[in-house]
Every structure is written in structure tokens, then in C-alpha cells.
Amino acid sequence: MATDLDIARAATLKPIREIAQAAGIPEDALEPYGKYKAKVGLDFIAAQQDRPDGALVLVTGISPTPAGEGKTTTTVGLGDALNAIGTRTMIALREPSLGPCFGVKGGATGGGYAQVLPMEDINLHFTGDFHAITSANNLLAAMVDNNVYWGNGAGLDARRITWRRSLDMNDRALRSVVSSLGGVANGFPREDGFDITVASEVMAVFCLAKDLADLQARLGRMVVGQRRDGTSVTAADIKADGAMAVLLRDAFAPNLVQTIDGSPALVHGGPFANIAHGCNSVMATRLALKLADVVVTEAGFGADLGAEKFLDIKCRQAGLKPAACVVVATVRALKMHGGVAKADLGREDVGAVKRGIVNLARHVENVGKFGIPVVVGLNKFTSDTDAEIGAVQDAMRALGTEAILCTHWGDGAQGAAALARAVKVRIDAGGAKFEPLYTDHVSLAGKIETIAREIYRAASVTVPAPVAAKLKRYEQDGFGDLPVCIAKTQYSFSADPTKLGAPEGHVLPVRDVRLSAGAGFVVAICGDVMTMPGLPRVPAAEAIRLDDQGRIEGLF
């Protein structure tokens, strides 16, 4: 059977100018990066602002398992299928991080005949956006320490510097470090640490800013530490915001690529959904909405993380109103939620499917709380039986929706045609009445409790006294109206990754909170989740190599 890489290499790509022309983007608005990828000029984007918006469709999923769900593949397949049935559609995705590519997850460009291309380029460096974000983050870190070294004009308390360095790679050894060792010439030694670039606030700012002016303003509002009197020091106080914006200027333009079927796709930005807000850039989404009748986008990991943050953070800030939502699942993944080991997934087990359906049902119910019509995309594997598939479809009918069987991995657009028609019916019906889960004026602790209760079904939230005091201080400093971004494990509704299915009555432990004043949210770190992941025992990097012809092997 052909692999994702085999299929990608066999595809015939069109010159990017042809993809752009079909999408309504003139050639003089492109900044090409080779033959098959380009950035779309900011002047062209600004000129589209008075055009009406198309309909926005969110693709999300159940709680992820090692069995795989296929959320990005479904996003691509659905976009291709909508185009195939005559609906002018664009796809808006995040850029992959090098951390998962070399770690455990692999690439993030879809699979089979539902991929965005060129696959190797997108997964490795692409147009350099993540390098620019990393550089901007670390420029600020360098200027913070430099400010202290040269007399501390900003008045920073060196014990209260909170800005961390970043790297787009899984490296647990950098989670906690001591910097400036080696003597007086190297500055003042202090505890420091690294976050993976996709968890950096610079990434969040990059993805939520609406234009260059907003980008620089948000960068300037980012808090890097406190003075002795407790007042905040910002990037603007360090006078780093302008230089950071310069580093990000070219990267800020969205990237245009194509699917195997030739559908236009904007791939831009890439925050993780378990430790950040998990959505592609506002710039790319809003541009796509101006150019297409339907835009298909995705949010990372399960709906409890990516979709909730997409709806409560991105849509709130950008004024987006989704018209429909697809929740992606597989029979294999539902069996894992039902207690079946990965090695036994090939055997029919309708009972395990029925036990695991509680996870899918919880996600469908949760998305419905935002007033968005939901349909389930059920990705088919050859080992799935009619009885197992029927159990899922019966359960979804009981919830007032439907589970559409999808085969776009092997059949391309044709395999997602039924899903496309179901989504189009929901868009045309105009039944969406989107509302965020909570209002701005709920307290920060109340927002965390609302998400824990309504989305995670937790019985309570534990917040240590020092963390509660930080929340109160944020409110006193004028940040009480910000939404919250929960950082927790992606594998469970709870903060315990071993609790599969649909646990309820558990406790959500809030270990710490961080203010992201530039991005415009407060991060609540729950349980043992790390903002700098580590590599697994056998990282994917061990299998990645060049063949005798200089081609990349092992990158999936």
C-alpha cells in the first residue's frame, strides 16, 4: 500500500501562481518561495477588508489516542470535497512544529489523498515563520538581561523576571536552566528556562494580531517581569517591541499552498492546543473568509482544548462566527476509549465501541453548547465492521446529529463528498447561533471553573493560595476581562492522561497561572502538562534520513 510520502511524491503540483489566480489572488500580490509556495502580500490583504465573509467551518476531534483520528486529513478532504461539489472553498491550517515532527506525532499536513503540499517543505522550516518567531522571542529575552546588566533602567526585579526563552524543538533539558554563569562579564546569574516556540506568547500574538500595527502593539504589552513594587515591566518598557515587529514583518504574511486536488490552502501560525490556544492565524482565516464562500479550518487536539479555545479566544477576539462544526472520530480510537489495547484494535468489539462513544458524545454535546450545528466525520479503517460503524451512527442519531462515514484518505474528495453535503446543508440552514461559553465580566477564577464544569465535567477546581493571589492581582491590574487558556493534557477531559472515555466528578488542579497580556488571555497550567515537551524513548528523528538520491525518508 502506498504511504503518505509515496502519494505526495506522485502528485503533480500546479505552479503557485495558478493556485493563487483560482483563489482570486493576483500574481503581483505573491512573494514566491520556490515554485509551489508563496506568501500573500499584506497590502492585498488590507484591500479585501470590505468584502463580505464566507461561512466558517471548524473541524475538531475527540480526545486523541495512539490509534489516530485524522483531523487534519479530514480538514483537507472536506475542503477538497466542498470544492468538488461546486462550493468555492479555502482551507486554513496551522504550520507544523519541528518538535512533534522529530518527536512522536510526525508531520501535520494530512494524509493519503487528502494532503497539503509540498509536504516535506511544510513540515521542515517551510517559509521560516517559526524561526522568525523564535528569534523575536529570544531577542526580547536578550534585551531583558541586557537591561539589567547595564543598570536596569526599567527597574526590573531580577528575581521576578518571567520572560522565558524559546526553541522549536522538544528538549526537556532546557525546561529549567541557570543563565549568565561564568563571571561578571556575562551578567547576573538567575534561574531561567525554555518553552517550545509554539507555546511562546510571541506565537500567540502572531496568530491573534489583525495587522502589523496590532502586532507591534500586542508585542509591546507583553509582560516580562515585575519591579520591586509589584508593577509590571513590558516589552515596550524594554524598548524591544519595534525590533521584534521588524523580525516578524515578513513572516506575518500568510503562506499559500495547495492540496493534492489543487484546493488553495493558507498554512500560517502554529500554537499547540494543549499548552496554547491551538489555532492558525487570524490573518489567514480572515483572508480566506474574504476570498471563499466556505473556509474549513481546524483546532488542535480534542474539542475540549482546541475547539474551546478557538471559540472562546480566537472567535471572541477576531469577531468570527462559525456556521458549522465537524467532530472527527474513528472506530479504532473509540475502542481505545472503551478500554481496548492498541494491539487488539483489529478485532471486532462492538461493546468497546459503545463504551468509547461516551467520549465522542461528550465532545458533540460540548460544541453544541456554543450554539453551532455539529456533524461527525467518522474516518473508516479497513478493520472497521458494519456493526461497529452502525453503533456509532445510532448513537449520533440519538443525539440529534449524524456520523458520516469518510474515506478521503484513500479516495480523496470523493471519499468526503457525503460529509461535504452534510456540512453544506447545515451552512445553508443558517441555524448557527454562536455564543462564547462565558462573558468577559466573569472573574478569571470563574472562567476557569466554568470551563472545568461545562467542558471537562469536573466537580471542582483546586487553586493554591499563591496562584489565587496572582489571579486577583491580574484583575486588579485591569486584566480581569481576558479569556482564559487552559494548559492541560490532551488525552483526557481530566488533568490525568490515563482517564480515558468521559470521566466526570474529577478535580482540576491549577498548578500555576501566567498572564499573556499581549496575546490577550490568562494561561492556567493544570496538572503535569509541560510547556517544553521532551522526546520519547524512540524519537521519530531516529528514522528520518536522506536516501541515495538526497530525498527525505521517514517523515510522515
C-alpha positions as CSV (number, residue, x, y, z in Angstrom):
1,M,0.0,0.0,0.0
2,A,1.3,3.5,-0.9
3,T,2.4,5.6,2.0
4,D,1.6,9.3,2.6
5,L,5.1,10.1,1.3
6,D,4.6,8.0,-1.8
7,I,1.3,9.7,-2.6
8,A,2.7,13.1,-2.0
9,R,5.7,12.5,-4.3
10,A,3.4,11.1,-7.1
11,A,1.2,14.2,-7.0
12,T,1.5,16.7,-9.8
13,L,1.6,20.2,-8.3
14,K,0.5,23.3,-10.1
15,P,2.6,26.5,-10.0
16,I,1.6,28.5,-7.0
17,R,0.5,31.4,-9.3
18,E,-2.2,29.2,-10.8
19,I,-3.5,28.3,-7.3
20,A,-3.5,32.0,-6.4
21,Q,-5.3,33.0,-9.6
22,A,-8.0,30.5,-9.0
23,A,-8.4,31.8,-5.4
24,G,-8.7,35.4,-6.6
25,I,-5.1,36.5,-5.6
26,P,-3.2,38.3,-8.4
27,E,0.3,37.3,-9.1
28,D,1.7,40.7,-8.1
29,A,0.3,40.0,-4.6
30,L,2.6,37.0,-4.2
31,E,6.0,36.7,-2.7
32,P,7.1,33.2,-4.1
33,Y,9.2,30.8,-2.0
34,G,10.1,28.5,-4.9
35,K,7.6,27.1,-7.4
36,Y,4.9,25.8,-5.1
37,K,4.5,28.1,-2.1
38,A,4.2,31.8,-1.6
39,K,3.3,34.5,0.9
40,V,0.3,36.7,0.2
41,G,1.1,40.4,0.4
42,L,-0.2,42.4,3.3
43,D,-1.3,45.3,1.0
44,F,-3.5,42.9,-0.9
45,I,-5.0,41.5,2.3
46,A,-5.8,45.0,3.6
47,A,-7.6,45.8,0.3
48,Q,-10.0,42.9,0.9
49,Q,-11.5,44.1,4.2
50,D,-14.7,45.5,2.8
51,R,-15.6,42.2,1.0
52,P,-18.3,40.0,2.7
53,D,-17.2,37.0,4.7
54,G,-17.8,33.4,3.6
55,A,-19.0,30.7,6.0
56,L,-16.6,29.3,8.6
57,V,-16.5,25.6,9.3
58,L,-14.5,24.3,12.3
59,V,-13.0,20.8,12.3
60,T,-12.2,19.4,15.7
61,G,-12.0,15.9,17.2
62,I,-12.4,13.5,20.1
63,S,-9.7,13.2,22.7
64,P,-6.7,11.9,20.8
65,T,-5.4,8.3,21.1
66,P,-2.4,6.4,19.6
67,A,-5.0,4.8,17.2
68,G,-5.3,8.0,15.3
69,E,-8.3,10.2,14.4
70,G,-7.3,12.1,11.2
71,K,-8.4,15.6,12.0
72,T,-6.1,17.4,9.5
73,T,-6.7,14.8,6.9
74,T,-10.5,15.4,7.3
75,T,-10.0,19.2,7.1
76,V,-8.2,18.8,3.8
77,G,-10.6,16.1,2.5
78,L,-13.6,18.2,3.4
79,G,-12.2,21.3,1.7
80,D,-11.5,19.3,-1.5
81,A,-14.9,17.7,-1.4
82,L,-16.7,21.1,-1.0
83,N,-14.8,22.4,-4.0
84,A,-15.7,19.2,-5.9
85,I,-19.4,19.8,-5.3
86,G,-19.2,23.4,-6.6
87,T,-18.7,25.3,-3.4
88,R,-15.8,27.8,-3.6
89,T,-13.7,26.7,-0.6
90,M,-10.3,27.5,1.0
91,I,-8.6,25.6,3.8
92,A,-6.8,27.3,6.7
93,L,-4.4,25.3,8.8
94,R,-1.6,25.7,11.3
95,E,2.1,25.2,10.4
96,P,3.7,22.0,11.9
97,S,6.2,22.4,14.7
98,L,9.6,20.6,14.4
99,G,9.1,19.3,17.9
100,P,6.4,16.7,17.0
101,C,7.9,16.0,13.6
102,F,11.1,14.7,15.3
103,G,9.4,13.5,18.4
104,V,6.4,11.2,18.4
105,K,3.5,12.7,16.4
106,G,5.2,13.2,13.0
107,G,4.2,15.7,10.4
108,A,0.9,17.6,10.2
109,T,-0.1,18.0,6.6
110,G,-2.9,15.5,6.3
111,G,-2.5,12.0,4.8
112,G,-3.2,9.8,1.8
113,Y,-5.1,11.7,-0.9
114,A,-6.1,14.4,1.5
115,Q,-2.8,16.3,1.9
116,V,-1.4,19.8,1.6
117,L,1.8,20.0,-0.4
118,P,4.7,20.3,-0.7
119,M,4.6,18.1,2.4
120,E,8.4,18.0,3.2
121,D,8.7,21.8,2.9
122,I,5.7,22.5,5.1
123,N,6.9,20.1,7.8
124,L,10.5,21.3,7.7
125,H,11.2,25.0,8.0
126,F,8.6,26.0,5.4
127,T,8.9,29.7,4.8
128,G,10.9,30.3,8.1
129,D,8.0,31.7,10.1
130,F,8.8,29.7,13.2
131,H,12.4,30.7,13.1
132,A,11.3,34.4,13.0
133,I,9.0,33.9,16.0
134,T,11.8,32.1,17.9
135,S,14.2,34.9,17.1
136,A,11.8,37.6,18.2
137,N,11.1,35.8,21.4
138,N,14.8,35.4,22.2
139,L,15.7,39.0,21.2
140,L,13.3,40.1,23.9
141,A,15.0,37.7,26.4
142,A,18.4,39.1,25.4
143,M,17.2,42.7,25.8
144,V,15.7,41.9,29.2
145,D,19.0,40.6,30.5
146,N,20.9,43.4,28.8
147,N,18.7,46.0,30.5
148,V,19.6,44.5,33.9
149,Y,23.3,44.3,33.0
150,W,23.5,48.0,32.0
151,G,22.0,49.5,35.1
152,N,18.4,48.2,35.0
153,G,16.7,51.3,33.6
154,A,13.4,49.6,33.5
155,G,13.6,48.8,37.2
156,L,13.2,45.1,36.8
157,D,13.5,43.0,40.0
158,A,15.9,40.3,38.7
159,R,14.2,37.8,41.0
160,R,10.9,38.4,39.2
161,I,11.8,38.1,35.5
162,T,9.2,35.9,34.0
163,W,10.1,36.0,30.3
164,R,11.5,32.7,29.1
165,R,13.5,31.8,26.0
166,S,12.1,29.5,23.3
167,L,13.2,26.8,20.9
168,D,11.1,24.9,18.3
169,M,12.2,21.5,19.4
170,N,11.3,19.1,22.2
171,D,14.2,19.4,24.7
172,R,13.4,18.6,28.4
173,A,16.9,19.5,29.4
174,L,16.0,23.2,28.8
175,R,12.9,23.4,30.9
176,S,14.8,24.9,33.8
177,V,18.3,26.3,33.4
178,V,20.6,28.8,35.1
179,S,21.8,31.6,32.8
180,S,24.7,34.1,32.9
181,L,27.2,31.9,34.6
182,G,30.9,32.5,34.0
183,G,31.6,35.8,35.8
184,V,30.7,39.4,35.9
185,A,31.1,40.0,32.1
186,N,28.2,37.6,31.5
187,G,25.6,39.3,33.6
188,F,23.7,38.4,36.7
189,P,23.1,34.6,37.1
190,R,19.5,33.7,37.5
191,E,17.1,30.8,37.0
192,D,15.7,30.7,33.5
193,G,14.0,28.2,31.2
194,F,12.8,27.5,27.7
195,D,9.3,26.9,26.2
196,I,8.8,25.3,22.9
197,T,8.2,28.1,20.3
198,V,4.6,27.1,19.7
199,A,3.9,27.8,23.4
200,S,5.5,31.2,23.3
201,E,3.4,34.2,23.8
202,V,5.0,35.7,20.7
203,M,3.4,32.8,18.7
204,A,0.0,33.6,20.3
205,V,0.4,37.3,19.5
206,F,1.5,36.5,15.9
207,C,-1.6,34.3,15.4
208,L,-4.1,36.7,17.0
209,A,-3.0,40.1,15.6
210,K,-5.2,41.6,12.9
211,D,-2.5,43.8,11.2
212,L,1.1,45.0,11.6
213,A,0.1,47.9,13.9
214,D,-1.8,45.5,16.2
215,L,1.1,43.1,16.1
216,Q,3.5,45.7,17.4
217,A,1.0,46.9,20.0
218,R,0.4,43.4,21.3
219,L,4.2,42.7,21.4
220,G,4.7,45.9,23.4
221,R,2.0,44.8,26.0
222,M,3.7,41.5,26.8
223,V,4.8,41.4,30.4
224,V,8.4,40.3,31.0
225,G,8.6,40.7,34.8
226,Q,7.9,42.9,37.8
227,R,9.5,45.7,39.7
228,R,10.1,45.6,43.4
229,D,6.8,47.4,44.0
230,G,4.9,44.7,42.0
231,T,4.2,46.8,38.9
232,S,4.7,45.1,35.6
233,V,7.5,45.7,33.1
234,T,6.6,45.2,29.5
235,A,8.4,44.6,26.2
236,A,7.6,48.2,25.4
237,D,9.4,49.3,28.6
238,I,12.4,47.4,27.4
239,K,12.0,49.1,24.0
240,A,12.0,45.7,22.3
241,D,8.6,45.8,20.6
242,G,9.7,47.6,17.4
243,A,12.7,45.4,16.7
244,M,10.5,42.3,17.4
245,A,7.9,43.5,14.9
246,V,10.7,44.0,12.3
247,L,11.8,40.4,12.7
248,L,8.2,39.2,12.3
249,R,7.1,41.5,9.5
250,D,7.7,39.1,6.6
251,A,6.6,36.1,8.5
252,F,3.3,37.8,9.3
253,A,2.1,37.4,5.7
254,P,0.1,34.2,5.3
255,N,1.5,31.2,3.3
256,L,-0.4,29.9,0.3
257,V,0.0,26.2,-0.7
258,Q,-2.3,23.6,-2.3
259,T,-3.8,20.2,-1.7
260,I,-3.3,17.2,-3.9
261,D,-6.6,18.1,-5.6
262,G,-5.4,21.7,-6.2
263,S,-7.6,23.4,-3.5
264,P,-6.0,26.6,-2.1
265,A,-4.8,26.3,1.5
266,L,-3.4,29.0,3.8
267,V,-1.0,27.5,6.3
268,H,0.1,30.0,8.9
269,G,1.0,30.1,12.6
270,G,1.0,27.1,14.8
271,P,0.3,27.3,18.6
272,F,-0.2,23.9,20.4
273,A,-3.7,23.4,21.7
274,N,-2.7,21.6,24.9
275,I,-0.4,24.5,26.1
276,A,-1.5,27.4,23.9
277,H,-4.7,28.4,22.0
278,G,-4.2,25.9,19.2
279,C,-5.5,27.8,16.1
280,N,-4.0,29.1,12.8
281,S,-3.5,32.9,12.4
282,V,-6.4,35.4,12.4
283,M,-4.7,36.9,9.3
284,A,-5.0,33.7,7.3
285,T,-8.5,32.9,8.5
286,R,-9.9,36.4,7.7
287,L,-8.2,36.5,4.3
288,A,-9.7,33.1,3.4
289,L,-13.1,34.3,4.5
290,K,-12.9,37.2,2.1
291,L,-11.8,35.0,-0.8
292,A,-14.1,32.0,-0.5
293,D,-17.7,31.1,0.1
294,V,-16.7,28.5,2.7
295,V,-13.5,28.2,4.8
296,V,-12.6,25.0,6.5
297,T,-10.2,25.4,9.5
298,E,-9.2,23.1,12.4
299,A,-8.4,23.5,16.0
300,G,-5.8,21.3,17.7
301,F,-6.3,18.1,19.7
302,G,-9.8,17.3,21.1
303,A,-12.7,19.7,21.2
304,D,-12.2,20.2,25.0
305,L,-8.9,22.0,24.2
306,G,-8.7,23.3,20.6
307,A,-12.3,23.9,19.9
308,E,-13.0,25.6,23.2
309,K,-10.0,27.9,22.8
310,F,-10.9,28.6,19.1
311,L,-14.4,29.6,20.2
312,D,-13.7,31.4,23.5
313,I,-10.4,33.1,22.5
314,K,-9.9,33.4,18.7
315,C,-13.6,33.9,17.7
316,R,-14.1,36.3,20.6
317,Q,-11.1,38.4,19.7
318,A,-11.5,38.3,15.9
319,G,-15.2,38.6,15.7
320,L,-15.6,35.2,14.0
321,K,-18.9,33.3,14.0
322,P,-18.6,29.7,12.9
323,A,-21.5,28.3,10.8
324,A,-20.9,24.6,11.4
325,C,-18.5,22.2,13.2
326,V,-17.2,18.7,12.3
327,V,-16.1,16.4,15.2
328,V,-13.7,13.7,13.8
329,A,-13.5,10.2,15.2
330,T,-12.5,6.7,14.3
331,V,-13.9,3.3,15.4
332,R,-10.4,2.4,16.4
333,A,-10.0,5.4,18.7
334,L,-13.4,4.8,20.2
335,K,-12.4,1.3,21.0
336,M,-9.3,2.6,22.9
337,H,-11.6,4.9,24.9
338,G,-13.6,1.8,25.5
339,G,-10.7,0.0,27.1
340,V,-9.1,-2.0,24.2
341,A,-5.3,-2.1,23.9
342,K,-3.8,-0.8,20.6
343,A,-2.6,-4.3,19.7
344,D,-6.2,-5.6,19.8
345,L,-7.9,-2.9,17.8
346,G,-8.2,-5.1,14.6
347,R,-10.7,-7.4,16.2
348,E,-14.4,-6.6,16.2
349,D,-15.6,-5.3,19.6
350,V,-19.0,-3.6,19.4
351,G,-19.2,-3.4,23.2
352,A,-15.9,-1.5,23.4
353,V,-17.1,0.9,20.7
354,K,-20.3,1.6,22.7
355,R,-18.3,2.2,25.8
356,G,-15.9,4.6,24.0
357,I,-18.7,6.5,22.3
358,V,-19.1,8.5,25.6
359,N,-16.0,10.4,24.6
360,L,-17.4,11.4,21.2
361,A,-20.8,12.2,22.7
362,R,-19.3,14.5,25.3
363,H,-17.4,16.4,22.6
364,V,-20.5,16.7,20.4
365,E,-22.6,17.9,23.4
366,N,-19.9,20.4,24.4
367,V,-19.6,22.0,20.9
368,G,-23.4,22.3,20.9
369,K,-23.2,24.5,24.0
370,F,-21.7,27.2,21.8
371,G,-24.8,27.2,19.5
372,I,-23.1,25.6,16.5
373,P,-24.6,22.8,14.4
374,V,-22.4,19.6,14.6
375,V,-21.8,16.7,12.4
376,V,-19.5,13.8,13.0
377,G,-16.9,12.7,10.4
378,L,-16.1,9.0,11.0
379,N,-12.8,8.1,9.3
380,K,-13.0,4.5,8.1
381,F,-10.3,1.9,8.6
382,T,-10.3,-1.5,6.8
383,S,-10.7,-3.3,10.1
384,D,-14.0,-1.5,10.9
385,T,-17.1,-3.7,10.8
386,D,-20.6,-2.8,9.8
387,A,-21.8,-3.5,13.4
388,E,-19.2,-1.1,14.9
389,I,-19.9,1.6,12.4
390,G,-23.6,1.2,13.0
391,A,-23.2,1.6,16.7
392,V,-21.6,5.0,16.2
393,Q,-24.2,6.1,13.8
394,D,-27.1,5.0,16.0
395,A,-25.6,6.9,19.0
396,M,-25.2,10.1,17.0
397,R,-28.7,9.9,15.7
398,A,-29.9,9.7,19.3
399,L,-28.0,12.9,19.9
400,G,-29.8,14.6,17.0
401,T,-26.9,14.6,14.6
402,E,-25.3,12.1,12.2
403,A,-22.0,10.3,11.8
404,I,-20.9,10.4,8.2
405,L,-18.5,7.6,7.0
406,C,-15.4,9.1,5.3
407,T,-12.8,7.5,3.1
408,H,-10.9,10.6,1.8
409,W,-7.5,9.1,2.9
410,G,-7.8,6.6,0.1
411,D,-10.4,8.2,-2.2
412,G,-9.6,11.9,-1.9
413,A,-12.5,14.3,-2.4
414,Q,-15.0,11.6,-3.4
415,G,-14.5,10.0,0.0
416,A,-15.6,13.1,1.8
417,A,-18.5,14.1,-0.5
418,A,-21.2,12.9,1.8
419,L,-19.6,14.9,4.7
420,A,-19.4,17.9,2.4
421,R,-23.1,17.7,1.6
422,A,-24.0,17.3,5.3
423,V,-21.9,20.4,6.2
424,K,-23.4,22.4,3.3
425,V,-26.9,21.6,4.5
426,R,-26.1,23.0,7.9
427,I,-24.5,26.1,6.5
428,D,-27.4,26.8,4.2
429,A,-29.9,26.2,7.0
430,G,-28.4,29.1,8.9
431,G,-29.0,27.5,12.3
432,A,-25.8,28.7,14.0
433,K,-26.3,31.0,17.0
434,F,-22.7,31.2,18.2
435,E,-22.1,32.5,21.7
436,P,-18.9,32.0,23.8
437,L,-19.1,29.8,26.9
438,Y,-18.7,32.8,29.3
439,T,-18.9,36.6,29.2
440,D,-15.9,38.9,29.6
441,H,-17.1,40.1,33.0
442,V,-16.9,36.7,34.8
443,S,-13.9,36.6,37.2
444,L,-10.8,34.8,36.0
445,A,-11.3,32.1,38.6
446,G,-15.0,31.9,37.5
447,K,-13.9,31.4,33.9
448,I,-11.6,28.5,34.8
449,E,-14.4,27.0,36.9
450,T,-16.9,27.4,34.0
451,I,-14.7,25.5,31.6
452,A,-13.9,22.9,34.2
453,R,-17.6,22.3,34.9
454,E,-19.2,22.7,31.5
455,I,-16.5,21.2,29.2
456,Y,-14.4,18.9,31.4
457,R,-17.3,17.9,33.8
458,A,-15.1,18.4,36.8
459,A,-16.6,18.5,40.2
460,S,-14.3,21.2,41.5
461,V,-11.1,23.2,40.8
462,T,-8.2,23.5,43.2
463,V,-6.2,26.7,43.1
464,P,-3.3,27.1,45.6
465,A,-3.4,30.3,47.6
466,P,-0.3,31.9,45.8
467,V,-2.0,31.1,42.4
468,A,-5.3,32.6,43.5
469,A,-3.4,35.7,44.6
470,K,-1.9,36.0,41.1
471,L,-5.4,35.8,39.6
472,K,-6.6,38.6,41.9
473,R,-3.6,40.7,41.1
474,Y,-4.3,40.3,37.4
475,E,-7.8,41.5,37.9
476,Q,-6.6,44.5,40.0
477,D,-4.2,45.4,37.2
478,G,-7.1,45.5,34.7
479,F,-6.8,42.1,33.1
480,G,-10.0,40.6,34.6
481,D,-11.9,40.7,31.3
482,L,-9.5,38.5,29.5
483,P,-10.5,34.9,28.5
484,V,-8.5,32.0,29.9
485,C,-6.4,29.5,28.1
486,I,-6.2,26.1,29.9
487,A,-3.0,24.2,29.5
488,K,-3.6,20.5,30.3
489,T,-3.1,17.0,28.9
490,Q,-4.8,16.4,25.6
491,Y,-5.5,12.8,26.3
492,S,-8.4,13.2,28.8
493,F,-11.2,15.5,29.8
494,S,-9.4,15.5,33.2
495,A,-5.9,16.5,34.0
496,D,-4.9,12.8,34.3
497,P,-3.9,11.4,30.9
498,T,-4.9,7.9,31.9
499,K,-8.6,8.7,32.4
500,L,-10.0,7.9,29.0
501,G,-13.6,7.9,27.9
502,A,-15.7,10.6,29.6
503,P,-14.6,11.0,33.2
504,E,-16.7,13.3,35.4
505,G,-16.7,14.4,39.1
506,H,-12.9,14.8,39.0
507,V,-10.8,17.7,40.3
508,L,-9.0,20.1,38.0
509,P,-5.7,21.1,39.7
510,V,-4.5,24.5,38.6
511,R,-0.7,24.5,39.3
512,D,0.1,28.0,38.1
513,V,-1.2,30.9,36.0
514,R,0.6,33.1,33.6
515,L,-0.5,36.5,32.2
516,S,-0.3,36.8,28.4
517,A,-1.2,40.4,28.2
518,G,-0.1,40.8,24.6
519,A,-2.0,37.7,23.3
520,G,-5.0,38.8,25.4
521,F,-5.5,35.8,27.7
522,V,-4.5,34.2,31.0
523,V,-3.0,30.8,30.9
524,A,-4.0,28.3,33.6
525,I,-1.4,25.4,33.8
526,C,-3.2,22.3,35.1
527,G,-1.7,19.0,36.3
528,D,1.6,17.9,35.0
529,V,1.5,19.4,31.5
530,M,4.8,20.9,30.4
531,T,5.4,24.0,28.2
532,M,8.6,22.4,26.9
533,P,7.9,18.8,25.8
534,G,10.5,16.0,25.9
535,L,11.4,13.5,23.2
536,P,10.0,9.9,23.6
537,R,12.2,6.9,24.2
538,V,12.4,6.3,20.5
539,P,12.0,9.7,18.8
540,A,10.8,9.8,15.2
541,A,14.1,11.6,14.4
542,E,15.9,8.2,14.5
543,A,14.1,7.1,11.4
544,I,14.4,10.3,9.4
545,R,17.2,10.3,6.8
546,L,18.2,11.1,3.2
547,D,18.2,8.3,0.6
548,D,20.8,7.8,-2.1
549,Q,19.1,10.4,-4.3
550,G,19.1,13.0,-1.5
551,R,15.3,12.6,-0.9
552,I,13.8,12.7,2.6
553,E,12.7,9.4,4.1
554,G,10.9,8.7,7.3
555,L,9.0,12.0,7.6
556,F,5.3,11.3,7.9
